[in-house]
Amino acid sequence: MIGCSLQMAESLTNDQLSTFLKSGIYRFESSNALFIDPVRILNRSYTRFRVSPSSYYSRFFESNGAPAATSTGSRKRKRKQKEKRPHTLNEREQIADQRHQEAKPLLLKAHEALLEATDLLAVIRNLRSERCSSEGCQDLFLPSVEQSFVELSSVWQAPLYEITLNFPPYREPTEGLPVVHSSEQRLIPVFNNLVVNETSKDVEAEFLNSRYIIPRKSSFYMSDLGKIHDLIPAESDCGFNLILVDPPWENSSARQKLKYPTLPNRYFLSLPIKQLTHTEGALVALWVTNREKLRGFVEKELFPSWGVKYMATLYWLKVKADCILTSDLDLFHHRPYECLLLGYCHGEVRNTECLSRFKPIPDNQVFISIPGDYSRKPPIGELLLEYVPGSKPARCIELFAREMLGGWTSWGNEPLHFQESRYFSRTANT
């Protein structure tokens, strides 16, 4: 019996790892947690190109693919800083600490489950050095100039800027021999305009001196906050069932590092979440930091103004390549996790049948991953689809997007940021 149990456990582990290698998602059996590889998930949106692991995992790996080491001196400095800063928590900080203490056991249990998954650990350590060798991928070392879309959108020439979409040849199946259509180029205004790739293949695009990769069946609308109302559909049954929001919250770190422009909280009250929502309702997912002032604003003002009813909190736990947390779990201002708040927004139809489609969402789920570039969030849309109301496939939109996904609409002032060709590899059959 013991041998049989061991065989079953080993078989289950092999199945989990096999599923992870295909999907990028590893679910732990004994924990309300999972590990995700953003690169594998993102690459489902592409056919001719691949997100390059070496470019995505650039922060917590050394150049040779090994886990990034923390110097002894650096650890000592951190320890000294902690020791010389006795701090009495004010009322707001006490509330934040209480939230942290409630989440801490969940996060520790999720981290323990990761450390016990020895089969997964071996794969994680090699994530950055992985190559799609079977497809003969090669990194795209194309000459490029990093564009500041925020600056370009503010100049008088902005309405004249166009992006060139290079659609590849494709075969159209017919009763007889397939018809081969030649490649096609389309010039489309890049600002304040919906740019669509309606094909089932990814598309290479050109803008000024750079190239960008547009995922299959995706679209983007690049504008400032004043133009977001252009995305509101004429008919509410063409609205969105899943609305993911990653606001550029005001924070000193982003401002000091000049990573992206931020906005005061009151600006987000004007987001037309209700108008973007599908007739049958929408699941709204909002990224927030661990600042208690921000959490209070979301709960008391933002969600009520959007017409969103809070349902659950998910936690993104960040680890390095050696699966150690990116910072001390109890470090007050730099905790190694962020929160995703989930809620439902009712559409125009509020009958019993519609309301019954809002599934209960399990609270306090944890997903673990190695972070990419600064402020780059892992693609968690697939984890949410189970709870999205309405008919399938779901209509999905990300607000303040800096990256695109197949099947999604991406809005923001720089949705092409991580679509630049230097983040990709090209497959041999391209």
N, C-alpha and C positions, 0 to 999 in steps of 0.2 A: 504493500500500500504506500509506504514511504517513497519507494522508487517511482511508483506511478505518479504520485503527487509532484515529485521533483520534475518528472518529464513534462507534466502539464504546465508547471510554472515556467519551465524553460521554453516550451512551445509558445506560451502566452507572451513571454518576453521577446522572443523572436518575431512574433506577429506585430508587437508594438513597434519594434525597431524597423521592421519592413514597412509598416504603415508610415512611420516618421520619414523614412528615406524617400518615400513617394510624395507625401503630403506636407511635410515640414511640421507636423503636429504630433507630439508624444504625450499621451494621457497616462498619468500615474494611477495605478489601480487603488492604492491605499490612501489617496489624498484628493482633496477637492482642488486639484492643480494640474497644470500641463506645461510642457516646454514647447516653444515654437522656434523655428528657424525662419526668420523673415525672408531670407533669400529664396528658399525653396517655395514659400508661399507666393512671393512676388513673381517668380518665374512661371507660374501657371498662366500669367497674363501675356506671355510672349511665346512666339513660335520660331522666329528667325534670330532673335537675340536672347541674351541671358544677363540678368543682373550679376555683376562680378562680385564674388565673395571677398576678394582682396580689397575692393573699393568700399564695400558695405561695412566690413568689419575692420575699420581702420583705427579704432580708438583703443581697444583692449587686447590687441595682438601686436607683437613685434613684427617687423618686416619679414622675418623668416617663418611666420605662421605660429610661433610659440606664444604662450600667454604672456602678456605684458607684465613685467616685474615691477614691484614697488620698492624703491631704494630704502635701505635701513634708516638713512638720515631723514627721509621724508616721513617715515612712520614715527620717528622720534619727535620731529617737529609737531606733528599732529597731536601726539600724546602730550607734549608740553602745552600746546594751545588749550587742550581740554582741561589740563590740571590747573592752569592759571585763570580760568574763567568760571568761577562759581557764579551761578546766575539764578536769581529768584524769578520764577515764572509769574507773569501777570495773568489776569483772568482769561484772556483769549488764548494765551499759550498753554494754560492748564487744560482748556477744552481740547486743544490740538493734541496735547500729550495723552489725554484720555482716549481720544480716537486711536492714537498710535498704540497704546497699550492693549486696546481691544483687537486691533489688527495683528499685533505682533505674534501671538501664538499661531495664527493662520499662516503667516509668512514663514515662520520658523519650520512649521510642519511641511510646507511646500518645498522649502530648501532642503530639508532632510530627505524628502522623497527623491529629489534630484540627485543628491549625493549617493543615494543607495542604488540608483539605476546605473550600474557599472557599464552595461552595454552602451548606454547613451553617452556616458562621459567620454568614452574613447572617440566617438564621432564628433562631439562638441569641440574637443581640442584641435581638431583638424578642419573646422568649418572654414577658416579663412584661406587655407591652402587647397581647398577642394577645387577641382576643375571638372568641367563636363567633358571628360576625355573621350567618351563614346561619341560625342557630337563634334569633336575637334574644335572646341571653342578657342577663340583668340581674343585677347583684350583689344578694345578699340583705341589705338593710340592716334587719334585724329587731332589735327591742330584745332584748338578752340580757345575762345576768350570767354571767361566767366561773365555772363551778362547780369546787370542789375536791373531786373524787370521793374522794380519799384521806381527807379530813376527814369527808365525809358518811358514808362507810362505817363510820366508827368510833363514830358516835353511836348512842344507844339506839333512835332511830326508824328506823335503816337498814332493817330488815326490812319497814317499812311503806311505804317509798318505791316509787312505781310510775312507769314510763315509758309514755306513750301512743303507740302506733303507729297512724298514720293511713293505712290502705291505700286507694289510689285506686280508682275504678270500673274494671272490666275486662270485656272481651268474651270469652265462652266460645264457641268455634266449635262448631257443631252441623251436622247434615245439612241443616236448614232455615235459618231466619234465626238469626244469632248471638244468644245470650242475654247481655244486659248486666246485670252484677251491680253493685249500688250500692256506694258507698264504705263502709268498715268501720273501726271503732275497736277497738283491743284495749289493755286496761290490764294490764301485766305487771310483776311485781317486778323492779326494776332491779339489785339486788345479789344475789349468790350464786344466780343463776338464769340458765339459758340462754335468751337472747332471740333469736328466729329470725325472719328475713324470708325465707320460702320462695318468694316470688313472683319473677317475672322482671323486676320493676320496682323502682326504689329507693323508699324509704318515708320520709316526713317524720315525725319523732317529737318529742314534747314531754316535757320533764322540768323541773319547777319553773318557772323563768322563761326557759328557753332552748329552742331547737329544734335538732334534730340530723337529719342525713341518713344513713339506713341503706342501704348498697348492696344490689343485687339478690342473691338467693340467698346471704345471708351470715348469720352469727350471732355473738354475743359473750357472754362470761361474765365479769362484772366482780366480782372478789373479790381478797382478799389471798392470799399464798402458801399459807396453811393450807388453802384450799378447792380447790386445783388438782386434787386427786385425784378431785373430783366429775366431772371431764371424762374420766376413764378409762372407755372403753366396756366394757359388759358382755361383749361378744364381740370378740375381737381382730381379726376380719375387718372390724370397723367402726372400726378404729384409723386412724391418719393415715400417709400415704405421704410427706408433706413437712412437716417440723417446723422452723420458723424461730424462732430465739431471739435476742432483743435485750435481754440482762440490764441492769439498772440498776447497772452496776459502780461500785464506790466510786471517786470521783475528785473532786479539790478544786474543779474548775471547776463541776461540777453543784451541789456543796454551796454554794459561794460565791454562785452566781447563783440559788439556791433554785428551780431549774427542776423538779426531781422528786426524790423520796426515793430514796436508794441503799441497797444491801444489801452486807454483807460476803460475800466469795467463798464461804465455807463453806455459805451458805444455798442456793446453786445446786446443790450436790451432791444435794439432796433432790428435785430436779425428776424426776418419774416418766417420763422419756423412753422407757424400755423398755416401760412399760405403755401408753403412748400410741401406740406403734408398731404399724402394721398387720401382720397375719400375714405378709405378703409382704415386710416390711421397710420402711424409711424412709430418705430422705435428710435429714440433719440439717444445718442451716446456722446457724452461730453468729457473731454480730457481736462483734469484740474490738477493743480499742484497741491502740496500739503499745507499751504498757508490757511490758517483758520479764518482769516478775514475773507478770503476768497470763497471758502466753503459756505460761510454764512451768507454771502452775497448770492451764491447760486441757489441755496435752499429758500431764502426769504424773498428774493427779487427776481432772479433770472428765470428759473424754471416756471414760477407763476406767471411771469409776463409772456413766456412762450406758450403757455397752456400745456405744460409738461408735468405729468405726475411721476414723481420719483419712485423707482422700483427696487434698484439694487446698486451695489458698488462692486466693481472688479478691481483687482490690484495687479499692476505690472511690476514684477520683481526683477531687478537688473543684476546680472552676474557677469563676471569676467570669463575669459576662455578656460580658466582652471576651475570655474564654477563657484569661486568665492564671490561674495557680495561686493558690488562696486564701491561700497562705503559701509561704515559701521551702521548697523540697523538702528541704533539709538542716537546717532548723530543728528542733533535737533534740526539744523537748517539744510542738511544735505543727505536726507534719507534715501536709501537705494530703491525707492519704489514711487510710483505715481498711481493716481486713481482714475478710473473711468466710471462716471456716474451714468446710470441707465434710467430712462423713463419713457413712458408712453404719451404720445400726443394724439388726441382724438381727431379724426377727420370730420367731414361735414355730416356723415351718416353716423348717428349715435344710437341705433336700434340695438336690441338685445343680441341679435346675430353678430353684429359687428363687434360689440364689446366682448363677446365670448372668444373672439380671436386673439385677445391680449393674454398671452400665456404668462403664468407666474415665472419670474426669473430668479433662479437660485442666487442668494446673496453671498458675498465674500468669496467669490471664485478668484483664484490666483493663476496668472500665466507668467512664465519665466522666459527671458531671452537675454542674449547679449546685445547691448545697444549698438546702433549704428552711429551715424554722425550726430552732432549736437542738435537736439530738438526733433530728430527724426523718429517718429513713432512706429512701432511694429504694425504690420497689416493685420488687424484683428477682426475685419469685417466678417470673415467666414465663421468665426466663433459666435457671432451674433445672429446669423441668419436663422437659426432655430427659433428665435423669439420674435422675428419680424412678422407683423400682421399683414394680412392681405394675400392676394394671389401671387403665385410664383411664375417666372423668376421675379425677385424683388427689384424695385427701382431704387438705386443707391446713390447718394451724393455725399461728398465730403466738403465741408466748409473750412476755409483757410488751409486748403491742401497745398503741400509742397511736393507731392508725388502723385502718380496716377496708378489706377488699377483697372484691369479688364472688366468691362461691364459697369463701370462707375462713371459718374459725372464729377469732375473736380473743379471747385471754384476757389479763387483766392487771387492775391496779387503776384504770386509766383508758383503756380502749379507745375511748371516745367523745371523747377529747381533741381530735383533729383532725377530728371529724365535726360539730362545732358549725357552725351555719348561716352564720356570718360567713366561713367558708372556701369558700363555694359561690356559684354563680350559678344562676339558674333559667332554663330554656329557655322560649321563647315559647308552646309547646304545653302547658305545665304547667297 
